[in-house]
């Protein structure tokens, strides 16, 4: 269940009205793996997410965290109960347990909290990025993307409380959208969905974020090989720094027929 109705008292223009409101559901999802010939179990993370596409979320999480490199390294995703999944990894997948010994608890607002160090995340992203393609995006096409995304944000229209990540091709055709109460979860769901169809790396695609561009979202985009990221909101200083290091185009404040280019301006035709 992605939404929940609740009774509220609404105050508007001096009037009080008893009515119902629709809320985005937020529940924990525990992610664990079984690895090696002996099928040892490792609990990796608990993330606060909106239920739905949990298998995509788990798959995307393992990929953007650098635990797997391809979808075929996952043999099975088992649902233990409504809020727990276990991923069976191929025997040849080696876990770096030392690097995993960090606080993997994430919240809906900050998936990067608990990383051992920023440098470790930058190193992981840098080994996966593939942004050598120099195709360009016209400004007129960029202006169309937020409206296209908004038309597909079914849960946001109901609740007003969800983030979205959308994947477009070079011509601006919308390919996939995922929503979640956590912006990092929405992106992991999106990446997990395309990873299954062997579309990664996404060097010929454009990512649109419904809110701000945080450091972790740029890291996840880099892991998927995305060289062009646009956000409706503002980027953080670390997001800009990482995008620059990854030679990624980063556009922010994409709304109301305007936008800012922070890095990689050569990919935008003005």
C-alpha positions in Angstrom: 0.0 0.0 0.0 1.6 3.3 -1.1 -1.0 5.7 0.3 -3.1 6.0 3.5 -6.2 8.0 4.1 -6.5 9.8 7.4 -9.1 12.1 9.0 -7.9 15.7 9.4 -9.2 19.1 10.4 -8.5 21.6 7.6 -8.3 25.4 8.3 -8.7 27.6 5.2 -9.8 31.2 4.8 -11.1 31.3 8.3 -13.2 28.2 7.9 -12.8 24.8 9.6 -13.6 21.6 7.7 -13.5 18.0 8.9 -12.3 16.0 5.9 -9.9 13.2 4.8 -6.3 13.6 3.5 -4.1 11.1 1.6 -0.7 10.5 3.0 2.3 8.8 1.4 3.1 5.6 3.3 6.6 5.4 4.9 7.7 2.1 6.2 11.1 0.4 6.8 12.6 -2.1 4.3 15.3 -4.4 5.6 17.8 -5.5 2.9 20.0 -8.6 3.4 22.1 -10.8 1.2 23.2 -14.4 1.1 26.7 -14.7 -0.4 29.5 -17.1 -1.0 29.5 -20.9 -1.3 28.3 -21.3 2.3 25.5 -18.8 1.7 26.4 -16.6 4.7 23.8 -14.0 5.6 24.7 -10.3 5.8 22.2 -7.6 6.9 23.0 -4.6 4.8 20.5 -1.8 5.3 17.3 -0.6 6.7 15.8 2.2 4.5 12.6 4.1 5.0 10.6 3.8 1.8 7.2 3.9 0.2 6.1 0.3 -0.3 6.1 -0.8 -4.0 8.8 -1.9 -6.4 10.8 -3.2 -3.4 12.7 -5.7 -5.6 13.8 -2.9 -7.9 14.8 -0.8 -4.8 16.9 -3.7 -3.4 18.5 -4.4 -6.8 19.2 -0.7 -7.4 20.6 -0.3 -3.9 23.1 -3.1 -4.3 24.2 -1.7 -7.7 24.6 1.9 -6.6 26.4 0.8 -3.5 28.9 -1.1 -5.6 28.0 -4.5 -4.2 27.0 -5.9 -7.6 28.0 -4.8 -11.1 25.4 -6.6 -13.2 21.9 -7.9 -12.7 22.9 -11.5 -13.4 25.0 -11.4 -10.2 21.7 -11.6 -8.3 20.2 -15.1 -8.5 17.0 -14.4 -6.6 15.3 -11.8 -4.5 13.2 -13.3 -1.7 10.5 -11.5 0.3 10.8 -12.5 3.9 7.8 -10.5 4.9 6.1 -7.2 3.9 9.2 -5.1 5.1 12.2 -7.4 4.5 13.9 -8.8 1.4 16.8 -11.2 1.1 19.0 -11.2 -2.1 20.7 -14.4 -3.1 24.0 -13.4 -4.8 26.0 -15.5 -7.2 28.8 -17.4 -5.5 31.4 -15.5 -7.3 30.3 -12.1 -6.0 32.8 -11.1 -3.4 31.7 -8.9 -0.5 34.2 -6.4 0.9 33.0 -6.8 4.5 35.4 -4.2 5.8 33.9 -1.6 3.6 30.5 -2.7 4.5 31.2 -2.2 8.2 29.5 1.2 8.4 26.2 2.4 9.5 23.9 1.5 6.6 20.8 2.9 8.3 19.2 5.5 5.9 16.3 7.8 6.2 13.9 9.2 3.7 15.7 12.5 3.7 19.4 11.5 3.7 20.6 8.2 2.2 24.2 9.3 2.5 24.1 9.6 6.3 26.4 6.9 7.8 28.9 6.6 5.0 32.4 5.9 6.4 33.7 8.8 4.3 32.9 11.0 1.4 36.1 9.8 -0.3 34.9 6.2 -0.3 31.7 7.2 -2.2 33.6 9.3 -4.7 36.0 6.4 -5.4 33.1 4.0 -5.9 31.4 6.3 -8.3 34.5 7.1 -10.2 35.1 3.5 -11.0 31.7 3.1 -12.7 31.1 6.4 -14.5 31.0 6.4 -18.3 30.2 9.9 -19.5 32.5 10.2 -22.6 29.5 10.7 -24.9 29.3 14.3 -26.0 25.7 14.4 -27.3 23.9 17.6 -26.6 20.5 18.6 -25.3 18.6 21.7 -26.6 17.4 24.1 -23.9 13.9 23.9 -25.4 13.8 20.2 -24.7 14.9 20.7 -21.1 12.0 23.0 -20.5 9.6 20.3 -21.5 10.8 17.7 -19.1 9.3 18.9 -15.7 5.8 19.0 -17.2 6.2 15.6 -18.7 7.3 14.2 -15.3 4.5 15.9 -13.4 1.9 14.3 -15.6 3.3 10.9 -14.6 3.6 11.6 -10.8 0.4 9.7 -9.8 1.2 9.4 -6.2 2.5 12.9 -5.9 -0.8 14.3 -7.2 -2.6 12.3 -4.4 -0.3 13.1 -1.5 2.0 16.0 -2.4 4.7 14.2 -0.4 6.7 12.1 -2.8 9.9 12.5 -4.8 10.3 11.2 -8.3 13.2 10.2 -10.6 12.6 10.0 -14.3 14.7 8.6 -17.2 14.5 10.2 -20.6 16.2 9.3 -23.9 18.2 11.8 -26.0 15.0 13.0 -27.8 13.2 13.7 -24.5 11.0 10.6 -24.6 10.1 9.5 -21.1 11.2 5.9 -20.5 10.5 5.3 -16.8 9.4 7.0 -13.6 9.7 5.9 -10.0 8.3 7.6 -6.9 9.2 7.3 -3.2 9.1 9.2 0.0 12.9 9.1 -0.1 14.5 10.7 -3.1 17.4 8.2 -3.0 14.9 5.3 -2.9 13.1 6.7 -6.0 16.4 6.7 -7.9 17.4 3.3 -6.7 14.0 1.9 -7.9 14.6 3.6 -11.2 18.1 2.2 -11.6 17.0 -1.2 -10.4 14.3 -1.3 -13.1 16.6 -0.6 -16.0 19.4 -2.8 -14.6 17.1 -5.7 -15.0 16.7 -5.0 -18.7 20.5 -4.6 -19.2 20.3 -0.9 -20.1 23.1 0.1 -17.7 25.4 2.1 -18.3 23.0 4.9 -19.1 25.4 7.1 -21.1 22.8 7.9 -23.7 20.1 8.9 -21.2 19.1 11.9 -19.1 18.0 11.8 -15.5 15.4 14.3 -14.1 15.0 14.7 -10.3 11.8 16.2 -9.0 13.5 18.0 -6.1 17.0 19.0 -5.2 20.2 17.3 -6.4 22.1 16.0 -3.4 25.5 14.4 -3.3 24.2 10.9 -3.0 21.9 11.3 -6.0 24.8 12.4 -8.1 26.8 9.4 -6.8 24.1 7.0 -7.7 23.6 8.6 -11.1 27.4 8.3 -11.7 27.3 4.6 -10.7 24.7 4.1 -13.5 26.9 5.9 -16.0 24.6 8.9 -16.4 26.4 11.9 -17.8 23.4 14.3 -17.7 21.4 15.1 -14.6 18.7 17.8 -14.3 16.9 18.7 -11.1 13.8 20.8 -10.5 15.4 22.1 -7.3 18.9 23.2 -6.2 22.1 21.2 -6.1 24.2 21.0 -3.0 27.9 22.1 -3.0 29.1 18.5 -2.8 26.8 17.5 -5.6 28.3 20.1 -7.9 31.8 19.1 -6.8 31.2 15.4 -7.5 29.5 16.2 -10.9 32.5 18.2 -11.9 34.9 15.3 -10.9 32.8 12.8 -12.9 32.6 15.1 -15.9 28.8 15.1 -15.6 26.4 17.8 -16.8 24.4 19.1 -13.9 21.4 21.4 -14.4 19.4 22.8 -11.5 16.3 24.9 -10.9 14.8 23.5 -14.1 11.4 25.1 -13.9 9.4 28.1 -15.2 11.3 28.2 -18.5 14.6 28.7 -16.8 17.5 26.7 -15.4 21.1 27.0 -14.1 24.0 25.0 -15.6 26.5 24.1 -12.9 28.8 21.7 -14.7 29.3 20.2 -18.2 27.8 23.2 -20.1 29.1 21.7 -23.4 26.2 19.3 -23.4 23.5 22.0 -23.4 22.6 23.9 -26.6 21.3 27.4 -25.6 
